[in-house]
Amino acid sequence: MPSATFFLDKLVKVALRSRTSNVEVNNEISLLCRVKGPNVPLSVTWLFEQVGRSSEETIVSVHHTGDVAWGREGDGYQLSTAISGDDSQYVLGVTKASLRNAGVYKCVVGAYLRQTQRASKPSNPLGVRVQKPGTM
């Protein structure tokens, strides 16, 4: 019989999308982390690797308990969620993009059973370009 970890790992699907992956400074960035799977408690962590750096930083983590922990790079970001049955959407937004928001974003979803994480699924990485006005 398969373990709960195997079960959740196969059922949880994560995808990261954006309609705003090329933006000018001061425009909005909106990233959508879409999670499909069974109705279990989830955690979502948003990671960011800035252009020219070689390590990921945590922007924000939403724990399966509902607690939210912002990383030191959390300034200027907004988070919203919408959960409906087996479809959960986590939106990370920047209302006024700056050059420091350019880089690669990723969301990592944890699925929990009985207060224990049983699966961890990263999304696809998504590059965001931020350019000075008039250079696009």
C-alpha positions as CSV (number, residue, x, y, z in Angstrom):
1,M,0.0,0.0,0.0
2,P,1.4,3.4,-0.9
3,S,2.4,5.8,1.8
4,A,0.6,9.1,2.5
5,T,3.7,11.0,1.2
6,F,3.5,9.2,-2.1
7,F,-0.2,9.7,-2.3
8,L,0.0,13.5,-1.7
9,D,3.1,14.0,-3.8
10,K,1.3,12.5,-6.9
11,L,-2.0,14.4,-6.3
12,V,-0.7,17.9,-5.6
13,K,0.0,20.0,-8.8
14,V,1.6,23.4,-8.7
15,A,2.0,26.0,-11.5
16,L,3.3,29.5,-11.5
17,R,2.0,32.0,-14.1
18,S,1.9,35.7,-14.8
19,R,0.6,38.1,-17.4
20,T,3.1,40.7,-16.2
21,S,6.5,39.1,-16.6
22,N,7.8,42.1,-18.6
23,V,7.0,45.4,-16.9
24,E,8.3,48.9,-16.8
25,V,9.4,50.5,-13.5
26,N,6.4,51.6,-11.4
27,N,4.0,49.2,-13.1
28,E,2.3,46.3,-11.3
29,I,3.6,42.7,-11.2
30,S,1.1,39.9,-10.4
31,L,2.3,36.3,-10.0
32,L,-0.3,33.5,-9.6
33,C,0.7,30.2,-7.9
34,R,-2.1,27.8,-8.6
35,V,-2.4,24.6,-6.6
36,K,-4.7,21.7,-7.5
37,G,-5.1,18.7,-5.3
38,P,-7.0,17.1,-2.4
39,N,-8.5,19.3,0.3
40,V,-5.7,19.2,2.9
41,P,-3.9,22.0,4.8
42,L,-1.3,23.7,2.6
43,S,1.7,26.0,3.2
44,V,3.1,28.2,0.4
45,T,6.5,29.8,0.4
46,W,7.4,32.4,-2.2
47,L,11.1,32.5,-3.2
48,F,13.0,35.0,-5.3
49,E,16.4,35.1,-6.9
50,Q,17.3,38.6,-7.9
51,V,19.2,39.3,-11.1
52,G,22.9,39.0,-10.5
53,R,22.6,37.0,-7.3
54,S,23.1,33.2,-6.9
55,S,20.9,32.5,-4.0
56,E,17.1,32.4,-3.4
57,E,15.5,34.6,-0.7
58,T,12.2,33.9,1.0
59,I,9.7,36.7,0.3
60,V,6.8,35.3,2.4
61,S,5.6,32.0,3.8
62,V,2.0,31.2,4.5
63,H,2.0,28.3,7.0
64,H,-0.7,25.6,7.0
65,T,-1.8,27.0,10.3
66,G,-2.6,30.4,8.7
67,D,0.4,32.1,10.2
68,V,2.2,34.4,7.8
69,A,6.0,35.1,8.0
70,W,7.6,37.8,5.8
71,G,11.2,37.5,4.8
72,R,13.5,40.5,4.9
73,E,12.8,41.1,1.2
74,G,9.1,41.4,1.9
75,D,8.9,45.2,1.4
76,G,6.6,46.2,-1.3
77,Y,4.9,42.8,-1.9
78,Q,1.3,42.0,-1.3
79,L,-0.3,38.6,-0.9
80,S,-3.8,37.3,-1.5
81,T,-5.4,33.9,-1.5
82,A,-8.5,32.3,-2.9
83,I,-9.4,28.7,-2.0
84,S,-12.2,26.8,-3.6
85,G,-12.5,23.0,-3.3
86,D,-9.4,21.4,-4.9
87,D,-8.2,24.7,-6.4
88,S,-6.2,27.2,-4.4
89,Q,-4.7,30.4,-5.8
90,Y,-2.0,32.4,-4.1
91,V,-1.2,35.8,-5.7
92,L,2.0,37.7,-5.0
93,G,1.8,41.3,-6.2
94,V,4.0,44.3,-6.5
95,T,2.1,47.5,-7.0
96,K,5.1,49.6,-8.0
97,A,7.8,47.5,-9.5
98,S,11.4,48.6,-9.3
99,L,14.6,47.2,-10.9
100,R,15.3,45.2,-7.7
101,N,12.1,43.2,-8.4
102,A,13.6,41.7,-11.6
103,G,14.7,38.1,-11.2
104,V,13.3,34.6,-10.9
105,Y,10.3,33.7,-8.7
106,K,9.1,30.4,-7.5
107,C,6.4,29.1,-5.1
108,V,6.9,26.0,-3.0
109,V,3.8,24.2,-1.7
110,G,3.7,21.9,1.3
111,A,0.8,19.5,1.9
112,Y,-0.1,18.4,5.4
113,L,-1.8,15.5,7.0
114,R,-2.3,15.3,10.8
115,Q,-0.1,18.4,11.3
116,T,2.8,16.7,9.5
117,Q,4.2,17.8,6.1
118,R,3.7,14.9,3.7
119,A,4.6,16.5,0.4
120,S,6.6,19.5,-0.9
121,K,6.1,20.6,-4.5
122,P,8.0,23.5,-6.2
123,S,6.4,25.4,-9.0
124,N,8.2,26.1,-12.3
125,P,10.5,29.1,-12.0
126,L,9.2,32.3,-13.6
127,G,11.5,35.1,-14.8
128,V,10.3,38.7,-14.4
129,R,12.0,41.6,-16.3
130,V,11.7,45.1,-15.0
131,Q,12.9,47.9,-17.3
132,K,13.2,51.6,-17.2
133,P,10.3,53.4,-19.0
134,G,10.7,53.7,-22.8
135,T,13.1,50.7,-23.1
136,M,10.6,48.0,-23.7
